[in-house]
Amino acid sequence: MSDFPALLSRVLLSPVFILSGYAKAMDPTGIMNNAGTKHFMEMVAGGAPAPSWLGYLIAAIELLGGIAILIGFQTRLAAWGLVIWVIIASYLGHPFWTMEGAAHAANQAQFLKNLAIMGGLLLLANAGAGGLSVDGRGSSNA
């Protein structure tokens, strides 16, 4: 991938993580009360309430991963990490296959949007950040 399309890809992919992570960091109780987080807690802790550190961890994953993608720092690693994160969030947070009606349609749309995000992240994981990045430092082989 040439430098400008790689930069544009990073600029277009990163806000969803940066803005979401920032919002979660400002109000971690929102993510702790999220259906996906509750589903996760049911799976690992028998439905116990989510600890506050989990809200901050989720916020950090999204915020720091998004910033890493934006500036092109450890881009391949950050992209793979976010792919794994989006898989987990999609499975736990948007299980449209268990729903009917409006909830099914809304969660299916969110799930499909997440598939598109994963596609962009996988391209970055494969191609790298490009030369207009911290990783590239002027090289087009990042």
DATA-V254900 format. One record per pair of residues at least 12 apart in sequence whose ideal C-beta (glycine too) atoms are under 8 Angstrom apart, sorted by the first residue. I is the first residue (numbers start at 0). J is the second residue. Records with the same first field share a line. If there is no record, write none. Layout:
BEGIN
I: J ; J
END
This chain:
BEGIN
0: 122 ; 126 ; 127 ; 129
1: 129 ; 139
2: 129 ; 130 ; 131 ; 135 ; 139
3: 129 ; 131
4: 129
5: 71 ; 123 ; 126 ; 127 ; 128 ; 129 ; 130 ; 131 ; 132 ; 141
6: 71 ; 129 ; 131 ; 132
8: 119 ; 122 ; 123
9: 68 ; 69 ; 70 ; 71 ; 74 ; 123 ; 128 ; 129 ; 132
10: 69
11: 119
12: 68 ; 116 ; 119 ; 120 ; 123
13: 65 ; 66 ; 68 ; 69
14: 65
15: 65 ; 116
16: 61 ; 62 ; 64 ; 65 ; 68 ; 81
17: 61 ; 62 ; 65 ; 66 ; 69
18: 65
19: 61 ; 65
20: 57 ; 58 ; 59 ; 60 ; 61 ; 62 ; 63 ; 64 ; 65
21: 58 ; 62
23: 54 ; 57 ; 58 ; 61 ; 62
24: 55 ; 58 ; 59 ; 62
27: 51 ; 54 ; 55 ; 57 ; 58
28: 51 ; 54
29: 54
30: 53 ; 54 ; 57 ; 58
31: 48 ; 49 ; 51 ; 53 ; 54
32: 49
33: 92
34: 92
35: 88 ; 91 ; 92 ; 93
36: 49 ; 53 ; 54 ; 57 ; 91
37: 49
38: 91 ; 92 ; 94
39: 91
60: 80 ; 81 ; 84
61: 84
64: 77 ; 80 ; 81 ; 84
65: 81
68: 81 ; 120 ; 123
70: 132 ; 133
71: 128 ; 129 ; 131 ; 132 ; 133 ; 134 ; 135 ; 141
72: 128 ; 132 ; 133 ; 134
73: 134
74: 123 ; 124 ; 127 ; 128 ; 132 ; 134 ; 141
75: 123 ; 124 ; 125 ; 127 ; 128
78: 120 ; 121 ; 123 ; 124
79: 120 ; 124
81: 120
82: 117 ; 120 ; 121 ; 124
85: 113 ; 116 ; 117 ; 120
86: 117
88: 113
89: 109 ; 110 ; 113 ; 114
92: 109
93: 106 ; 107 ; 109 ; 110 ; 113
94: 106
95: 107 ; 109 ; 110
127: 140 ; 141
128: 141
129: 141
END
